[in-house]
Amino acid sequence: MSVNKLHVYTVSEAEALFQEFYGLAAKASGLPSERDQNFRMDTAKGESCVLKLYAPETDVCWLDAQDQLLIELVNQDAGLPLPRLIENNKKATTYKITDCNGQDRFIRALTWLDGEVWNKAAQKQSLDFKQIGELMGRMDLALKSFMHAGADRTFLWDVAQASAHTAFISLIEDAEIKAIVESILEKFSKETASALSRLPRQVIHNDANDYNILVDKQGKISGLIDFGDFIKSHRVCEVAVACAYAMLAQKDPVGKICDVVSGYHKVNSLCEEELAILYDLIRVRLAESSCMAAQQYAANPENEYLLISQKDIRDLLRKMEQINPQVVHYRLRDVCGYEACAGSRKLEQWLLTNADKIGPICQHDLSPENVLVLDLSPLSVNEEGIPRSAEDATNVIFDLMKDAGAAVGVGSYLEDRDVYKGDFFETVDPDEKRTVHLGIDLFLPAYEPLYAPLDGIVRVHNDNTRDYDYGPVVILEHKTDEGQVFYTKYGHLSRSSLELWEDGKAFKKGEVIGYLGPYPENGNWAPHVHFQLLLDLMGMENDICGVAARSEINVWSSVCPSPNLILGMKTKCQGDVTRSSKSIREERARHLSPNLSLSYSEPLKIVRGEGQYLYTEQGEQYLDMVNNVCHVGHCHPRVVAAATGQMPVLNTNTRYMHDNIVNYARELLATFPDPLEVCFFTNSGSEANDLALRLAQNYTGQKDMLIVDHAYHGNLTSLIDLSPYKFNRKGGKGCPDHVKICPMPDGYRGPVKWDDPDCGDKYAAMAIEQLSALQKQGRKPAAFIAESLLGCGGQIVLPDGYLKRVYEAVRGAGGLCIADEVQVGFGRVGSHMWGFELQNVVPDIVTLGKPIGNGHPMGGVITTRAVADTFFNGMEYFNTFGGNPVSCAIGQEVLQVIRDERLQHNAAQVGQHILGGLTEMMARYPLIGDVRGRGLFIGAELVSDRETLEPATAEANKVVNLMKEKSILLSTDGPLDNVVKIKPPVCFTIENADQFLKEFDVCMALVSQAR
Ligand SMILES: Cc1ncc(COP(=O)(O)O)c(C=O)c1O
């Protein structure tokens, strides 16, 4: 074992010192360290701390700076996971002692932080690297105004002092690493250092390496330790250090630094100039590390700690030689919300506004009649799945063009293709290839001429002779009249074209710049030109990518805007890029409001639906038991046909006469009892409820509303006011003055139970109390609004007689009665078309939503002639989209499918089957406190104690997530979020119900056992 000469204290001496200065008996154990001696001290009481014994000749000013820095950090941001200084019995946090050699040393104790070091964390693969950035961003914010003479020092671990490392390069033994380090440091001295000198400076921690960051069992950062490397330097160096270590031993090192940087930027914005040199600085830090290790190892070969992570650093330095630094720079800009390639949108605008100045690139008319857009992935293999030769592909493609009467075949921009062969389509990530096309291909006969679309000069010309490469390729450089430089690239040309090209040669718009090449000289492809528009050649010149990795698509689509800006084809020639789940989450975070939530602890990416099933990208099938919107089944073919039948014919508004709106109105109103005879069409349930509110307030001349507790009626301002589910929960502003809340008639959890023969009357009496309270204030109700079965309230069936009594009282007081059927209507309750019919009442207004369009955004309001006529007071009700011919065609088809497929009857039968199964399970699992519902609107309420009704919220959540593992989608609801809610599409079958019951049984057993 190596011996560190600076480490003179034994474990028992450390214990004695701790007793002497901190007055506590503790067990010491040594911790690894380079210079100082550190011990973990564990007291008998179970408390722990770190005892630090600094190496002789440690600078007092530097130690004081560390004390002040820790104090400043805690003062500025108390939530930072940092150790706290412990005062000793001399009232000092850092104290001088003399060691056995008569040398002065300083002793200091810090609180212990729990957690594993990041590098060794059990769940290392799934750690979220954004956390590192966020932590360091917060640290730097907290240190922004901190200054201490001890931080203003010359220090070799300062990235900004990289040039000082040149002296150590010769000590690096590995020749390849030595050369890499040399070139990194040379670039730093020549270019980066001066750019760095202009960037913001402050005191930074400067050592966020993966041995200094601690994580808890959930993978969350629980601590940052080791403040010995702090220094006043450039803020971006902090990020560079964190990134350098984050990249080590990673399959996707650039992805990791994107995470770190986006985390940092979220809390502490980085400027574009910092991002421009960040990747260089990361490389500098790694180069410095190699130099320091070589130098220190030479001086002190027995200290193995010096070599920690050197192998990973060498591997990373080699890997980074394969990574294009400009791509990294643009990725970093993208994750920070800057335009990935600055100027891309500006060029796009210039090309759009100067379209008339752009000439054709080929001799063919590119109008829709003359082009055929090809799907190249399936065409690249033959019927047996064997890749086609260039000759075979040519025959197939040109035959297809001939059949379509098209002179030009088109391969799309951003098409994700499975056609690329050869190792130059590999990336540093073994799991990813470059597959997304950045140009537009025009398939034309070999030897046809190509023309310059704008004046330009030859910037790059070459014969890329590898198989499946470009063959002869030319890149022209152009300039906008505002001086912006951009490029057009033409690949797969003929060898004879090479004679036309020389460096800097000017081509006028319309001049021949080359000819399409035949295979094999064109790279061995069917004859076509790969035409690409670029803002930057990224230092790659003739090897500039024409195809990109999916993970880099934000960058490449910014560097290479659509070439159709030049070609001007009216045909769709752009593919839809599919993203990884991680990328979708990042894009959501970047471009959507965080108010949008995702379901499940591991959210699903669903790409297809059919009937009661949903499918992931990988084709995994899920049984959908939550979606009461796609009521007659996802993508029901008849509903789809109704939409696609009407969409190409006409879609206007209600100011023109059209059959669809009146036919639909007749058919819909026929399902309602008299006197409900007038309908309005809206675009959502919220709009329907808002209109209902206006109708009621207009009819009665009153404003006050009676509502049921825990209800949700929609996302408009007027409806948040009527939704205790929102106004009484997180972010809510409480009950507004014009609203009175009636207790929820919950026969399970409420004060009156189901088995009370007067249950309905008693809850109605509670509602009437609220009405009386209103009247006592000298006010009258505009309306009482309630769902016919309570959804957000927890799938509650109203007790018999409830609505009848309440409606009578409200009407007696001059108010109207509104039934919100947005969740439960259209036959879901099985025995009836509408939920209110279960209660033997006829509302004055009924509102419709969700299932009405089977997923198409629609809503509706049904009311009486009297209410509608009163609303006709001179002000037009105009709704741009409500009642349009497409929506009406869809709505009508949904009604007919419900009828033709007998779906109401199905809801009754399958619902009964599920209720029966769950009720039987309730006898076996005490966790199931209540099972209730009508038709396919069912709830199972989980409780941990049937007497106290303690909600089993965590268990309900667990069951839902376990069921997802069994490919069944459910969710929870209710005021206590402990009700498993069941509301599948009404085409749900008995077999589906049996599958659900079987798996639910298994999950209930698992969750019950785990308690
Ligand atoms: C009972 C009820 N009413 C109204 C709405 C609002 O409908 P939309 O989201 O279509 O605006 C909802 C939506 O969840 C609802 O559950």
The ligand as an SDF file (V2000), in Angstrom:
LIG
                    3D

 16 16  0  0  0  0  0  0  0  0999 V2000
  -67.6930   17.1340  -15.8840 C   0  0  0  0  0  0  0  0  0  0  0  0
  -66.8730   17.9460  -16.8250 C   0  0  0  0  0  0  0  0  0  0  0  0
  -67.3820   19.0820  -17.3360 N   0  0  0  0  0  0  0  0  0  0  0  0
  -66.6890   19.8300  -18.2050 C   0  0  0  0  0  0  0  0  0  0  0  0
  -65.4180   19.4860  -18.5860 C   0  0  0  0  0  0  0  0  0  0  0  0
  -64.6620   20.3690  -19.5380 C   0  0  0  0  0  0  0  0  0  0  0  0
  -64.5640   19.7980  -20.8010 O   0  0  0  0  0  0  0  0  0  0  0  0
  -63.3850   20.2040  -21.8110 P   0  0  0  0  0  0  0  0  0  0  0  0
  -62.1220   19.6910  -21.2320 O   0  0  0  0  0  0  0  0  0  0  0  0
  -63.8020   19.5590  -23.1130 O   0  0  0  0  0  0  0  0  0  0  0  0
  -63.3960   21.6890  -21.9310 O   0  0  0  0  0  0  0  0  0  0  0  0
  -64.8630   18.3090  -18.0780 C   0  0  0  0  0  0  0  0  0  0  0  0
  -63.4960   17.8910  -18.4720 C   0  0  0  0  0  0  0  0  0  0  0  0
  -62.8520   17.0910  -17.8780 O   0  0  0  0  0  0  0  0  0  0  0  0
  -65.6030   17.5290  -17.1660 C   0  0  0  0  0  0  0  0  0  0  0  0
  -65.0980   16.4020  -16.6580 O   0  0  0  0  0  0  0  0  0  0  0  0
  1  2  1  0
  2  3  1  0
  2 15  2  0
  3  4  2  0
  4  5  1  0
  5  6  1  0
  5 12  2  0
  6  7  1  0
  7  8  1  0
  8  9  2  0
  8 10  1  0
  8 11  1  0
 12 13  1  0
 12 15  1  0
 13 14  2  0
 15 16  1  0
M  END
$$$$
